[in-house]
């Protein structure tokens, strides 16, 4: 065949007609593959958008928790400040201040040691410390109304309770994390 030749020299067949008659239909595998690729791209986009939304939601939750913790710290600080101002020279006030300082130390250690979710050992220690601090607060109010030896006995119980809380706080700082 030479350029520009439209018919076969041997059989006389027209090449252009034959080219039109010999076209094959498109391969369906190509369409299936293209469809799968488009579907995979759509699924990938959906997963990326969902992941981004989850991260955004998670970040908003962390910020909200940080604000709540900051408000709680501010409330505790205000409580401590008002307690200091109200009973600075009073003996009972001094005891209350000691319990407040002990609770502040507990909160500091807890904030440094405990993650978002405390381990079971940490949760148990936190519960014990909270119960003991509540008992010490009750003792400070009871001591105010007890004169003499009864008051001294309660003060000794208070000192023992403070030692117990310090020991529990120390245990909390060494408690295994998750």
Buried (B, 14 or more C-beta within 10 A) or exposed (E): EEEEEEBEEEEEEEEEEEEEEEEEEEEEEEEEEEEEEEEEEEEEEEEEEEEEEEEEEEEEEEEEEEEEEEEEEEEBEEEBEEBBEEBEEEEBBEBBBBBBEBBBEBBEBBEEBBEEEBBEBBEBBBEBBBEBBEBBBEBBEBBBEBEEEEBEEBBEBBEEBBEBBBEBBEBBBEBEEE
